[in-house]
């Protein structure tokens, strides 16, 4: 799908030169990611990388979070999509600053893209920054973007077995958010099965199930965010 992550051809795994180039790319990315984290911390900002397949509800979750938290936590957003600024427009309409990063053919955000976005946000006025990654359950897992927390969303419309089918992504995540639970009566999905699948891949993984439409479970998510931001502030004192 893109040259940067090595998924653009069938023979990449057997190509030593490609592996060497990819290793150098990832090493450089990791160095930039650490700089990004340090920049967030300089301003006391907690950064969260949101990952999922397309349509799992990342932007809806951000919108619901902005509305629910109001002025209690100031939120900024870095939006990643191949094209358009539609998601950034949605976020701005809720009153939060948002920077759109268009990746073109790249199927993920990397630390360098996020670095550009950081400098377009008013960090001194923010408590929390969401980095909404490109919709993809594979490639974003390989790229540290400089966030403090990696969150993967799983919609009930996708099936409860996705963690075992896409283990790298779920192993990379600190928290699983199961979304659109208001649709459970209409789909074949078990929250318990999804949790078991996730914890086979990553034992002890934190899980929150919610609906942005009905707000069921949303307070658990908000409490989780408040706790993480509070702990971050203490650590930076």
C-alpha positions in Angstrom: 0.0 0.0 0.0 2.9 2.4 0.7 6.6 2.3 0.2 7.4 3.7 3.7 6.2 0.7 5.7 7.3 -2.0 3.2 3.8 -3.2 2.3 4.0 -2.2 -1.4 5.2 -5.5 -2.9 5.1 -9.2 -2.5 8.8 -9.7 -2.3 9.7 -7.1 0.3 10.3 -9.5 3.1 12.9 -11.3 1.0 14.6 -8.2 -0.1 17.5 -7.5 2.2 18.0 -4.0 0.9 14.4 -3.0 1.5 14.7 -4.4 5.1 17.8 -2.3 5.7 16.2 0.8 4.4 13.0 0.2 6.4 15.1 -0.3 9.6 16.8 3.1 9.0 13.5 4.7 8.4 12.1 3.3 11.6 15.2 4.3 13.6 14.9 7.8 12.4 11.2 7.8 13.1 11.7 6.6 16.7 14.2 9.5 17.3 11.7 12.0 16.0 8.9 10.4 18.1 10.9 10.9 21.2 11.4 14.5 20.3 7.7 14.8 19.8 7.0 13.4 23.3 9.5 15.8 24.8 7.8 18.7 23.1 4.4 17.7 24.4 5.8 17.3 27.9 7.5 20.7 27.7 3.9 22.1 27.6 2.4 19.6 30.0 0.3 18.1 27.2 -0.8 14.4 27.2 -0.9 12.9 23.7 -3.0 9.9 22.6 -2.6 8.0 19.4 -6.0 6.7 18.2 -5.9 3.8 15.7 -8.5 1.7 14.1 -9.9 0.4 10.8 -11.8 3.0 8.7 -15.3 3.7 10.1 -14.7 2.4 13.6 -15.6 5.8 15.1 -12.4 7.6 15.9 -13.7 11.1 14.9 -17.1 10.4 16.6 -15.3 9.5 19.8 -13.2 12.7 19.7 -16.3 14.8 19.0 -18.2 13.2 21.9 -15.2 13.7 24.2 -14.9 17.4 23.3 -18.6 17.9 24.0 -18.6 16.0 27.3 -15.4 17.5 28.8 -16.3 21.1 27.8 -13.7 23.5 29.3 -12.5 21.0 32.0 -9.8 19.7 29.6 -8.6 21.7 26.6 -8.3 19.4 23.6 -6.4 19.7 20.3 -6.4 17.2 17.4 -4.0 16.1 14.7 -6.0 14.4 12.0 -4.5 11.9 9.6 -6.2 11.0 6.3 -5.1 10.2 2.8 -7.1 13.1 1.4 -9.6 15.8 2.4 -10.0 17.8 5.7 -13.5 16.6 6.5 -12.6 15.2 9.9 -10.7 18.3 10.9 -13.7 20.4 10.0 -15.9 18.2 12.2 -13.5 18.7 15.1 -13.3 22.4 14.6 -17.1 22.7 14.6 -17.0 21.4 18.1 -14.7 24.3 19.2 -11.4 22.5 19.3 -8.3 23.3 17.3 -7.5 20.7 14.6 -4.6 20.2 12.1 -5.2 18.1 9.1 -2.3 15.9 7.8 -2.9 14.4 4.4 -0.6 11.5 3.8 -1.3 11.0 0.0 -0.6 7.3 -0.5 0.9 6.5 2.9 -1.3 4.3 5.0 -0.2 5.7 8.4 1.0 8.8 10.2 4.7 8.9 11.2 6.5 10.9 13.7 7.7 13.5 11.2 4.2 14.2 10.0 3.0 14.6 13.5 5.9 16.9 14.3 4.6 19.3 11.6 1.2 19.1 13.1 2.4 19.8 16.7 3.8 23.2 15.6 0.4 24.2 14.2 -1.4 23.6 17.5 -1.6 26.1 20.5 0.1 23.6 22.9 0.4 26.2 25.7 -3.4 26.3 25.8 -4.0 22.5 25.7 -4.2 19.7 28.2 -4.7 16.8 25.8 -3.9 16.1 22.1 -5.5 13.3 20.1 -3.6 12.1 17.1 -6.2 10.4 14.9 -4.2 8.0 12.7 -5.1 6.9 9.2 -7.8 4.2 9.2 -5.8 0.9 9.0 -5.4 -2.0 11.3 -1.8 -2.9 10.1 0.7 -0.2 9.3 0.1 2.4 12.1 1.2 -0.1 14.7 4.8 0.0 13.3 5.3 3.8 13.7 5.8 5.5 17.0 4.3 9.0 16.6 5.4 10.4 19.9 2.2 9.8 21.9 2.0 8.8 25.5 -0.8 6.3 25.0 -1.8 4.1 22.1 -5.6 3.4 21.8 -7.2 1.0 19.3 -10.8 1.2 18.5 -12.9 -1.9 17.5 -16.4 -1.4 16.2 -19.0 -4.1 17.0 -19.7 -4.2 13.2 -16.1 -5.6 12.6 -16.3 -8.8 14.5 -14.9 -10.0 17.9 -12.0 -11.9 16.4 -10.1 -8.9 15.0 -7.5 -8.8 17.8 -6.3 -12.3 17.0 -6.4 -11.6 13.2 -4.4 -8.3 13.6 -2.2 -9.1 16.6 0.5 -6.5 16.0 -1.9 -3.6 16.2 -3.6 -4.9 19.4 -0.4 -5.9 21.0 0.9 -2.4 20.4 -2.1 -0.8 22.1 -2.5 0.2 25.7 -6.3 0.4 25.6 -9.0 -1.2 23.6 -12.2 0.8 23.1 -15.1 -1.2 21.7 -17.4 1.2 19.9 -20.9 1.4 18.6 -22.3 -1.0 21.3 -25.8 0.4 20.6 -25.7 -1.8 17.5 -25.1 -5.1 19.3 -28.8 -6.1 19.0 -28.4 -6.0 15.2 -25.0 -7.7 14.7 -23.3 -10.9 15.7 -20.9 -9.6 18.3 -19.9 -10.5 21.8 -18.1 -8.0 24.0 -16.9 -10.9 26.2 -15.4 -12.7 23.2 -13.7 -9.5 21.9 -12.1 -9.0 25.4 -10.9 -12.6 25.4 -9.5 -12.2 21.9 -7.7 -9.0 22.9 -6.2 -10.4 26.1 -5.0 -13.5 24.3 -2.8 -11.1 22.3 -2.0 -8.8 25.2 -2.8 -10.1 28.6 -4.3 -7.6 31.0 -5.2 -5.1 28.3 -7.5 -2.3 29.5 -10.9 -2.4 27.7 -13.7 0.2 27.6 -17.0 -0.5 25.7 -19.1 2.5 24.7 -21.5 4.2 22.3 -21.0 7.7 21.2 -24.7 7.8 20.1 -26.4 6.8 23.4 -23.4 7.8 25.6 -23.5 4.4 27.3 -20.0 3.7 28.7 -18.7 7.2 27.7 -18.2 8.2 31.3 -15.7 5.3 31.8 -13.7 6.7 28.9 -13.8 10.2 30.3 -12.7 9.0 33.7 -9.8 7.1 32.1 -8.7 10.3 30.3 -9.0 12.4 33.4 -6.9 9.9 35.3 -4.2 9.7 32.6 -3.9 13.5 32.3 -3.7 13.8 36.1 -1.0 11.2 36.4 0.9 12.9 33.5 0.8 16.2 35.3 2.2 14.7 38.5 5.0 12.9 36.6 6.1 16.2 35.0 6.3 18.2 38.2 
